[in-house]
Amino acid sequence: MSDDINIDYAALSNAGTDDLVEKIGQLRATQQDAVDKRNREYEFPENYDAKMGLKVGHVTELRLFFHVKPGHAEALKEELRKFKESEERNSKLAIVATGIQTMTCTLFDNDTRYLHTTEFDTDWDPYIDDSVPTEKQRRIYANWMQHLEEAGDFGPDNIPTANDIKVLFNQNRVTATAYLRSFGDTVVEQYKMKELKKAFDEVLDHPDAAEALSHPALRPLLDLASE
Amino acid sequence: MSTAEAITLELADIQNGALHPRPTPYVGVYILLRVDDPRQGRQLLGRLLPVVASASDPAGRDKQAWVTVGISFEGLRVLGVPEQSLRTFPKEFQEGMAARAESLGDVGESAPEHWEAPLGTGDVHIALSALSPDTERLATVVESARETYRDYAGVEVIWRQEVYAQEGEKTSFGFKDGLSNPAVEGSGIPGTNPHEAPVKAGEFLLGYPNEVGEISPTPQPEVLGRNGTFLVVRKLHTRVAAYRQYLRDRAKDRADEELLAAKMVGRWTSGAPLVLSPDADDPALGGDIERSNAFMYEADDPRGIKCPVGAHARRMNPRDASIIGVPRLHRLMRRSTSYGPMLPDGVLEDDGVDRGIIFVAAMARIDRQFEFVKTQWINEGLFFGAPDEKDPLVGPNSGSEQFTIPHKPIRRRLTELPTFVVNRGGEYLFVPSLSALKWISEL
C-alpha cells in the first residue's frame, strides 16, 4: 500500500469508528504546528458513498487500484514518465482545463499492483468527458492502460472511449477512508494567490512602500507587510 | 472512432423544431396533453405526422411556421413503448426534471412543490409547440394541430402557454434575446459566431458522432432513437421589479445602472456584447447578428475587464475562456421564448403580473449539457475560479451572494444578490424523429 500520508489505512479499514476518530485526532495533532488551523478543512463521510470520493473545500480525491500485467512493470513506468513530461499535461491552460492538482502514480507489492491517485477541483463525475475530450488524450490513457489487467484489451490499437474510461475508473476506484488537505482552494484560486503575492512583494520592494501603505484604506496590507 | 469525415444528416427525418432557430420575430404557443386513452394517443401522433415539418423543409408547410412534438418519459410509457425500449433511455430522462430538482438547485421557491400544475406531476405526456412569425400564420398551424386531437376524448389539453416576442425581441429584463447559437455540422444552418467551428451533430442529434467522437446513448430500437433529440423546457418567472430596484440601489446614476445591468448579463440591452463595446451600448452593433457574436473571451478579454468572467452570457457559453473543462461539450441549442407583458419602463414596484422566459433547449445528453450547465456554470463559479459566486441574473442566489466585476484600477463587487428568476416548473422531453413518431403511432 502507498504510505504517502503517514496513516495506516490497512489497519483503519478494519478499525471501529472510535479507533478511526482517535487516529484522525492524532493525525491532526501532529500537523497542528505545521499548518494554520484556520485554513484547514477536514472531511469525514457521515453518509459514506463509495462512488463520490471525499472532498476538502473544492478538491476531490480519486484513488484507482489496478493489477499490473506480468512483465509490464517497466513499460508502465516508462509510459508514466512520458506522461509526466508531456508538454500538453504541464501547460497552464491544460492544468486549468483539467483542474487536476496532484497526480501520484505508485507501483507497489513488488510492482504487481498500481495505485493511481489524483486530486482535482470539482466533482469528478460531471467532468469525466472533459478530462478526455480528444482521441489524442484518450490515447495517452490507453498507453498506460495497456499494462493493466483490469483494462483488458485497451491499448494503442484499441483506444477507450470517454465512457470506457469512466466505467473502468468506477469499477476500480476506492474512496479514501479519510482525506486530509491543508487547503481546499482551486487551481485558479492558487494562481491568483501567487500573482497577488508577487505583486505585493513588488510593492514592498518599492522605496516608498511604507509611506504608500500608511493610508488607512491599506491597513490590512500594512499588517501583512512586516514578513 | 474518427469524426473527421463529413457528416450527412437525415434532415427529412428530423423534426424542424429540433434544429431550426425560431422565427424572428415570433409568436407561439405551448400545449401540453395528457393521454388517458393510449390508443387515441397513438392515433394522435399519426395524425400529427403531416403537421410536423422536417428539417429538410425549413420553411415549413406554413411558411416559417411549424409544430414540434415532444413526449415525456411517462408519455412514452402511456403510449405503449415497450419496457425494454424505455429502459434504454438515459437515467435523467427517465427520472424527469422534478425528481432531479434538488441536484439541479431547484429548491426553495423553485422546488417542485411550488411548480405550476401540471408541470412535474407526471400528467404531461405529449407537448406541442407552435411557432410562427405572426399571429395569422400561428392560428393556421395551431388549428392544424388542434384538428389532430379535438375528436379524442381520451386526450386532454391540460396546459397552454402563449409566448410572443416583446418589442425589439427583448426579455422581460429588457435585454435582446436569442442572439447566440452554435452551427451544427451537416445541418446547413449557420451559427452566429464566425470564430467558432460548427459543433458536431451528435451533440444535438442522437445517432451521430459527438464532440468526443462517440455516439451519445441512443434509445432503442434505432428507429425510435436515431434522429431524435432531448428538449429541456422550464417556465422561468422573472422578478423584474426586484431586479430594477436592486440595480437602482447600487448604481451611482442611471448610466451606471445600465452599466451594472450590462455587466451582469455580458451584453447591453441592445444585444451589443461588452467584449466589443465595453464602455457604452452600441445599438447598431446589437442589431447586427453577425458582428455582435464575432468575438471570443480568452483571445479578446481573458481577465474579464470588459465582460466579467461571471456574467450570465459568459457562463452560458464561455467560448474559448480558460476554464475547467471543455466548453464545446456543454453547448445548448437554445430556443427560448418570452411570456407575459413587459413591466413598463421605470416601474420599480412589482405589479403582480407573471412574466418571464420559457427556457427551451435541445441537446443529445441532458446530463452533460443542460444539467452540467445548470449545476456547474449557473449554480457555481468554481469552473472559472470563483467557487462561491453564482450566475448573478438567473442563479439561485439567496441574498448573501456576490458578483465580482473586474475593473481597472479596482474591481467592483455587487453583494447581497437576491433571486431574480424562479423556476415555475419544467419537463424533460424527447423529440422523436418523424419515423419514430410513425413507429410509436403504430405500436
Interface residues (C-beta under 8 A of the other chain):
Chain A: H58 L93 V96 A97 T98 G99 D121 T122 P126 Y127 D129 D130 V132 P133 T134 E135 T161 A162 N163 T186 V187 V188 E189 Y191 K192
Chain B: M1 S2 E211 V212 G213 E214 S322 I323 I324 G325 V326 R328 L329 D367 R368 E371 F372 T375 Q376 L382 F383 F384 G385 P387
